[in-house]
Amino acid sequence: MNGTRKNSGRRKHSGNDQQDASFEVLEGDRSRVIGSLHFTTVSALLPLGVDAVIGGRAAVIDLAGVTSSDSSGLALLIEWLSVAKGASHTLRYDNIPSQLQQLARLSEVEELLVPG
């Protein structure tokens, strides 16, 4: 992927299994998330994504670097969509991992992440 990292936030959780996640603002209106989207990481990512969405630096968020997720990760993505809507901005997710797609389908919110 082409893009220069301009800003990043990193939250590490040191438990039995190391969980790490970052939100990076790229060039233009693109951003990306890398790492695990779990209860222990999403609280640090939330304000980074909110700032990027409101600032017009996250019309597209690439999720190709997401290595794992639980329902907290799904809630995070839905919250960023809500923030975008409230700010009258568009937000689209690229490269949604199958694990997140399955969670969204089971939770009956898949159409929020992947508009028809």
TIRO-2110 file (N, C-alpha, C; in Angstrom, 1 decimal):
// TIRO-2110
0.8, -1.2, 0.0, N, 1, A
0.0, 0.0, 0.0, CA, 1, A
0.9, 1.2, 0.0, C, 1, A
0.6, 2.2, -0.9, N, 2, A
1.3, 3.4, -0.9, CA, 2, A
0.7, 4.4, 0.1, C, 2, A
1.5, 5.1, 0.9, N, 3, A
1.0, 6.0, 1.9, CA, 3, A
2.1, 6.2, 2.9, C, 3, A
2.2, 7.4, 3.3, N, 4, A
3.2, 7.8, 4.3, CA, 4, A
2.5, 7.9, 5.6, C, 4, A
3.0, 7.4, 6.6, N, 5, A
2.5, 7.5, 8.0, CA, 5, A
2.7, 8.9, 8.5, C, 5, A
1.6, 9.6, 8.9, N, 6, A
1.7, 10.9, 9.4, CA, 6, A
1.5, 11.0, 10.9, C, 6, A
0.7, 10.1, 11.4, N, 7, A
0.4, 10.2, 12.8, CA, 7, A
0.0, 8.8, 13.2, C, 7, A
0.3, 8.4, 14.4, N, 8, A
-0.1, 7.1, 14.9, CA, 8, A
-0.3, 7.1, 16.3, C, 8, A
-1.2, 6.2, 16.8, N, 9, A
-1.4, 6.0, 18.2, CA, 9, A
-1.2, 4.5, 18.4, C, 9, A
-0.5, 4.2, 19.5, N, 10, A
-0.3, 2.7, 19.8, CA, 10, A
-0.7, 2.4, 21.2, C, 10, A
-1.4, 1.4, 21.3, N, 11, A
-1.8, 0.9, 22.7, CA, 11, A
-1.3, -0.5, 22.8, C, 11, A
-0.6, -0.8, 23.8, N, 12, A
-0.1, -2.2, 24.0, CA, 12, A
-0.7, -2.7, 25.3, C, 12, A
-1.0, -4.0, 25.2, N, 13, A
-1.6, -4.7, 26.4, CA, 13, A
-0.6, -5.8, 26.7, C, 13, A
-0.1, -5.8, 27.9, N, 14, A
0.9, -6.9, 28.2, CA, 14, A
0.2, -7.9, 29.1, C, 14, A
-0.4, -8.9, 28.5, N, 15, A
-1.0, -10.0, 29.2, CA, 15, A
-0.3, -11.3, 28.8, C, 15, A
-1.1, -12.4, 28.9, N, 16, A
-0.5, -13.7, 28.5, CA, 16, A
-0.2, -13.7, 27.0, C, 16, A
-1.0, -13.1, 26.2, N, 17, A
-0.8, -13.0, 24.8, CA, 17, A
-0.7, -11.5, 24.5, C, 17, A
0.4, -11.1, 23.9, N, 18, A
0.7, -9.7, 23.6, CA, 18, A
-0.3, -9.2, 22.6, C, 18, A
-1.1, -8.2, 22.9, N, 19, A
-2.1, -7.6, 22.0, CA, 19, A
-1.6, -6.2, 21.8, C, 19, A
-1.6, -5.8, 20.5, N, 20, A
-1.1, -4.5, 20.1, CA, 20, A
-1.9, -4.0, 19.0, C, 20, A
-2.2, -2.7, 18.9, N, 21, A
-3.0, -2.1, 17.8, CA, 21, A
-2.6, -0.7, 17.6, C, 21, A
-2.6, -0.3, 16.4, N, 22, A
-2.3, 1.1, 16.1, CA, 22, A
-3.3, 1.7, 15.0, C, 22, A
-3.5, 3.0, 15.1, N, 23, A
-4.3, 3.7, 14.1, CA, 23, A
-3.3, 4.7, 13.5, C, 23, A
-3.3, 4.6, 12.1, N, 24, A
-2.3, 5.5, 11.4, CA, 24, A
-3.0, 6.3, 10.4, C, 24, A
-2.8, 7.6, 10.4, N, 25, A
-3.3, 8.5, 9.4, CA, 25, A
-2.3, 8.5, 8.2, C, 25, A
-2.8, 8.2, 7.0, N, 26, A
-1.9, 8.2, 5.8, CA, 26, A
-2.2, 9.5, 5.0, C, 26, A
-1.7, 9.5, 3.8, N, 27, A
-1.9, 10.6, 2.9, CA, 27, A
-3.4, 10.8, 2.5, C, 27, A
-3.8, 12.1, 2.3, N, 28, A
-5.1, 12.4, 1.9, CA, 28, A
-6.1, 12.0, 3.0, C, 28, A
-7.2, 11.3, 2.6, N, 29, A
-8.2, 11.0, 3.5, CA, 29, A
-8.3, 9.5, 3.9, C, 29, A
-7.1, 8.9, 3.8, N, 30, A
-7.0, 7.5, 4.2, CA, 30, A
-6.3, 7.3, 5.5, C, 30, A
-6.7, 6.3, 6.2, N, 31, A
-6.1, 5.8, 7.4, CA, 31, A
-6.1, 4.3, 7.5, C, 31, A
-5.4, 3.7, 8.5, N, 32, A
-5.4, 2.3, 8.6, CA, 32, A
-5.3, 1.9, 10.0, C, 32, A
-5.8, 0.7, 10.3, N, 33, A
-5.7, 0.1, 11.6, CA, 33, A
-4.8, -1.2, 11.4, C, 33, A
-3.9, -1.3, 12.4, N, 34, A
-3.0, -2.5, 12.4, CA, 34, A
-3.1, -3.2, 13.7, C, 34, A
-3.2, -4.5, 13.8, N, 35, A
-3.1, -5.2, 15.0, CA, 35, A
-4.4, -5.8, 15.5, C, 35, A
-4.5, -6.0, 16.8, N, 36, A
-5.7, -6.7, 17.3, CA, 36, A
-6.7, -5.7, 17.8, C, 36, A
-8.0, -5.9, 17.4, N, 37, A
-9.1, -5.1, 17.9, CA, 37, A
-9.8, -5.9, 19.0, C, 37, A
-9.4, -5.6, 20.2, N, 38, A
-10.0, -6.3, 21.4, CA, 38, A
-10.3, -5.3, 22.5, C, 38, A
-11.0, -5.8, 23.5, N, 39, A
-11.4, -4.9, 24.6, CA, 39, A
-10.2, -4.1, 25.1, C, 39, A
-9.0, -4.7, 25.1, N, 40, A
-7.9, -4.1, 25.7, CA, 40, A
-7.2, -3.1, 24.8, C, 40, A
-7.6, -3.0, 23.5, N, 41, A
-7.0, -2.1, 22.6, CA, 41, A
-7.9, -1.0, 22.1, C, 41, A
-9.2, -1.3, 22.0, N, 42, A
-10.1, -0.3, 21.3, CA, 42, A
-10.2, 1.0, 22.0, C, 42, A
-10.1, 1.0, 23.3, N, 43, A
-10.3, 2.3, 24.0, CA, 43, A
-9.2, 3.3, 23.6, C, 43, A
-8.0, 2.9, 23.3, N, 44, A
-7.0, 3.8, 22.9, CA, 44, A
-7.2, 4.2, 21.5, C, 44, A
-7.7, 3.3, 20.6, N, 45, A
-7.9, 3.6, 19.2, CA, 45, A
-9.1, 4.6, 19.0, C, 45, A
-10.1, 4.5, 19.8, N, 46, A
-11.4, 5.2, 19.6, CA, 46, A
-11.1, 6.7, 19.4, C, 46, A
-10.4, 7.4, 20.3, N, 47, A
-10.3, 8.9, 20.1, CA, 47, A
-9.4, 9.2, 18.9, C, 47, A
-8.5, 8.3, 18.5, N, 48, A
-7.6, 8.6, 17.3, CA, 48, A
-8.4, 8.5, 16.1, C, 48, A
-9.3, 7.5, 16.0, N, 49, A
-10.2, 7.4, 14.8, CA, 49, A
-11.2, 8.6, 14.8, C, 49, A
-11.8, 8.9, 15.9, N, 50, A
-12.7, 10.0, 16.0, CA, 50, A
-12.1, 11.3, 15.5, C, 50, A
-10.9, 11.6, 15.9, N, 51, A
-10.2, 12.8, 15.5, CA, 51, A
-9.9, 12.8, 14.0, C, 51, A
-9.5, 11.7, 13.5, N, 52, A
-9.2, 11.5, 12.1, CA, 52, A
-10.5, 11.7, 11.2, C, 52, A
-11.6, 11.1, 11.7, N, 53, A
-12.9, 11.1, 10.9, CA, 53, A
-13.4, 12.6, 10.9, C, 53, A
-13.4, 13.2, 12.1, N, 54, A
-13.9, 14.6, 12.2, CA, 54, A
-13.0, 15.5, 11.4, C, 54, A
-11.7, 15.3, 11.4, N, 55, A
-10.8, 16.1, 10.7, CA, 55, A
-10.7, 15.8, 9.2, C, 55, A
-11.5, 14.9, 8.7, N, 56, A
-11.5, 14.6, 7.3, CA, 56, A
-10.3, 13.8, 6.8, C, 56, A
-9.6, 13.1, 7.7, N, 57, A
-8.4, 12.4, 7.4, CA, 57, A
-8.7, 10.9, 7.4, C, 57, A
-10.0, 10.5, 7.4, N, 58, A
-10.3, 9.1, 7.5, CA, 58, A
-11.6, 8.8, 6.8, C, 58, A
-11.7, 9.2, 5.5, N, 59, A
-12.9, 8.8, 4.7, CA, 59, A
-12.9, 7.3, 4.4, C, 59, A
-11.6, 6.8, 4.3, N, 60, A
-11.4, 5.4, 4.1, CA, 60, A
-10.5, 4.9, 5.1, C, 60, A
-10.9, 3.8, 5.8, N, 61, A
-10.0, 3.2, 6.8, CA, 61, A
-9.7, 1.8, 6.3, C, 61, A
-8.5, 1.5, 6.1, N, 62, A
-8.0, 0.2, 5.6, CA, 62, A
-7.8, -0.8, 6.8, C, 62, A
-8.5, -1.9, 6.8, N, 63, A
-8.4, -2.9, 7.9, CA, 63, A
-7.6, -4.1, 7.5, C, 63, A
-6.8, -4.0, 6.4, N, 64, A
-6.0, -5.2, 6.0, CA, 64, A
-5.0, -5.6, 7.1, C, 64, A
-4.6, -4.7, 7.9, N, 65, A
-3.6, -5.1, 9.0, CA, 65, A
-4.2, -5.6, 10.3, C, 65, A
-5.5, -5.7, 10.3, N, 66, A
-6.2, -6.2, 11.5, CA, 66, A
-5.9, -7.7, 11.6, C, 66, A
-5.3, -8.2, 12.7, N, 67, A
-4.9, -9.6, 12.8, CA, 67, A
-6.0, -10.4, 13.6, C, 67, A
-6.8, -9.8, 14.4, N, 68, A
-7.8, -10.5, 15.1, CA, 68, A
-8.8, -9.4, 15.7, C, 68, A
-10.0, -9.9, 16.1, N, 69, A
-11.0, -9.0, 16.6, CA, 69, A
-12.0, -9.7, 17.4, C, 69, A
-12.6, -9.0, 18.3, N, 70, A
-13.8, -9.5, 19.0, CA, 70, A
-14.9, -8.5, 18.9, C, 70, A
-16.0, -8.6, 19.6, N, 71, A
-17.1, -7.7, 19.5, CA, 71, A
-16.8, -6.3, 19.8, C, 71, A
-15.7, -6.1, 20.6, N, 72, A
-15.3, -4.7, 20.9, CA, 72, A
-14.8, -4.0, 19.6, C, 72, A
-14.1, -4.8, 18.8, N, 73, A
-13.6, -4.2, 17.5, CA, 73, A
-14.7, -3.8, 16.6, C, 73, A
-15.8, -4.7, 16.6, N, 74, A
-16.9, -4.4, 15.8, CA, 74, A
-17.6, -3.1, 16.3, C, 74, A
-17.8, -3.0, 17.6, N, 75, A
-18.4, -1.8, 18.2, CA, 75, A
-17.6, -0.6, 17.9, C, 75, A
-16.3, -0.7, 17.9, N, 76, A
-15.4, 0.4, 17.5, CA, 76, A
-15.7, 0.9, 16.1, C, 76, A
-15.8, 0.0, 15.1, N, 77, A
-16.0, 0.4, 13.8, CA, 77, A
-17.4, 1.0, 13.6, C, 77, A
-18.4, 0.5, 14.3, N, 78, A
-19.7, 1.1, 14.3, CA, 78, A
-19.7, 2.5, 14.9, C, 78, A
-19.0, 2.7, 16.0, N, 79, A
-18.9, 4.0, 16.6, CA, 79, A
-18.3, 5.0, 15.7, C, 79, A
-17.2, 4.6, 15.0, N, 80, A
-16.6, 5.5, 14.0, CA, 80, A
-17.6, 5.9, 12.9, C, 80, A
-18.4, 5.0, 12.4, N, 81, A
-19.4, 5.3, 11.4, CA, 81, A
-20.4, 6.3, 12.0, C, 81, A
-20.8, 6.1, 13.2, N, 82, A
-21.7, 7.0, 13.9, CA, 82, A
-21.1, 8.4, 14.0, C, 82, A
-19.9, 8.5, 14.3, N, 83, A
-19.2, 9.8, 14.4, CA, 83, A
-19.2, 10.5, 13.0, C, 83, A
-18.8, 9.7, 12.0, N, 84, A
-18.8, 10.2, 10.6, CA, 84, A
-20.2, 10.8, 10.2, C, 84, A
-21.2, 10.0, 10.5, N, 85, A
-22.5, 10.4, 10.1, CA, 85, A
-22.9, 11.7, 10.9, C, 85, A
-22.6, 11.8, 12.1, N, 86, A
-22.9, 13.0, 12.9, CA, 86, A
-22.1, 14.2, 12.4, C, 86, A
-20.9, 14.0, 11.8, N, 87, A
-20.1, 15.1, 11.3, CA, 87, A
-20.4, 15.3, 9.8, C, 87, A
-21.4, 14.7, 9.3, N, 88, A
-21.7, 14.7, 7.8, CA, 88, A
-20.6, 14.4, 6.9, C, 88, A
-19.8, 13.4, 7.4, N, 89, A
-18.7, 12.9, 6.6, CA, 89, A
-19.0, 11.4, 6.1, C, 89, A
-18.4, 11.0, 5.1, N, 90, A
-18.5, 9.6, 4.6, CA, 90, A
-17.4, 8.8, 5.2, C, 90, A
-17.6, 7.6, 5.5, N, 91, A
-16.6, 6.7, 6.0, CA, 91, A
-16.8, 5.3, 5.4, C, 91, A
-15.8, 4.7, 4.8, N, 92, A
-15.8, 3.4, 4.2, CA, 92, A
-14.7, 2.6, 4.8, C, 92, A
-14.9, 1.3, 5.0, N, 93, A
-13.9, 0.4, 5.4, CA, 93, A
-13.4, -0.4, 4.2, C, 93, A
-12.1, -0.5, 4.0, N, 94, A
-11.5, -1.4, 3.0, CA, 94, A
-10.9, -2.6, 3.7, C, 94, A
-10.9, -3.7, 2.9, N, 95, A
-10.2, -4.9, 3.4, CA, 95, A
-10.7, -5.4, 4.7, C, 95, A
-12.0, -5.5, 4.9, N, 96, A
-12.5, -6.0, 6.2, CA, 96, A
-12.2, -7.4, 6.4, C, 96, A
-11.5, -7.8, 7.4, N, 97, A
-11.1, -9.2, 7.7, CA, 97, A
-12.4, -10.1, 7.8, C, 97, A
-12.3, -11.3, 7.4, N, 98, A
-13.4, -12.2, 7.4, CA, 98, A
-14.0, -12.4, 8.8, C, 98, A
-13.1, -12.4, 9.8, N, 99, A
-13.5, -12.5, 11.2, CA, 99, A
-14.5, -11.4, 11.6, C, 99, A
-14.2, -10.2, 11.2, N, 100, A
-15.1, -9.0, 11.5, CA, 100, A
-16.3, -9.1, 10.7, C, 100, A
-16.2, -9.6, 9.4, N, 101, A
-17.4, -9.7, 8.6, CA, 101, A
-18.4, -10.7, 9.2, C, 101, A
-17.8, -11.8, 9.7, N, 102, A
-18.7, -12.9, 10.4, CA, 102, A
-19.3, -12.3, 11.6, C, 102, A
-18.6, -11.6, 12.4, N, 103, A
-19.2, -11.0, 13.6, CA, 103, A
-20.3, -10.0, 13.3, C, 103, A
-20.1, -9.2, 12.2, N, 104, A
-21.1, -8.3, 11.8, CA, 104, A
-22.3, -9.0, 11.3, C, 104, A
-22.1, -10.1, 10.5, N, 105, A
-23.2, -10.9, 10.0, CA, 105, A
-24.0, -11.5, 11.2, C, 105, A
-23.3, -12.1, 12.1, N, 106, A
-24.0, -12.7, 13.3, CA, 106, A
-24.8, -11.7, 14.1, C, 106, A
-24.2, -10.5, 14.2, N, 107, A
-24.9, -9.4, 14.9, CA, 107, A
-25.9, -8.6, 14.1, C, 107, A
-26.1, -9.1, 12.9, N, 108, A
-27.0, -8.4, 12.0, CA, 108, A
-26.8, -7.0, 11.7, C, 108, A
-25.5, -6.6, 11.6, N, 109, A
-25.1, -5.2, 11.3, CA, 109, A
-24.1, -5.2, 10.1, C, 109, A
-24.1, -6.2, 9.4, N, 110, A
-23.2, -6.3, 8.2, CA, 110, A
-23.4, -5.2, 7.2, C, 110, A
-24.7, -4.8, 7.0, N, 111, A
-25.0, -3.7, 6.1, CA, 111, A
-24.4, -2.4, 6.5, C, 111, A
-24.1, -2.2, 7.8, N, 112, A
-23.4, -1.0, 8.3, CA, 112, A
-22.0, -0.9, 7.8, C, 112, A
-21.3, -2.0, 7.8, N, 113, A
-19.9, -2.1, 7.4, CA, 113, A
-19.7, -2.1, 5.9, C, 113, A
-20.6, -2.9, 5.3, N, 114, A
-20.5, -3.1, 3.8, CA, 114, A
-21.8, -2.7, 3.2, C, 114, A
-22.0, -1.4, 3.0, N, 115, A
-23.3, -0.9, 2.4, CA, 115, A
-23.6, -1.6, 1.1, C, 115, A
-24.9, -2.0, 0.9, N, 116, A
-25.3, -2.7, -0.3, CA, 116, A
-25.2, -1.8, -1.5, C, 116, A
END
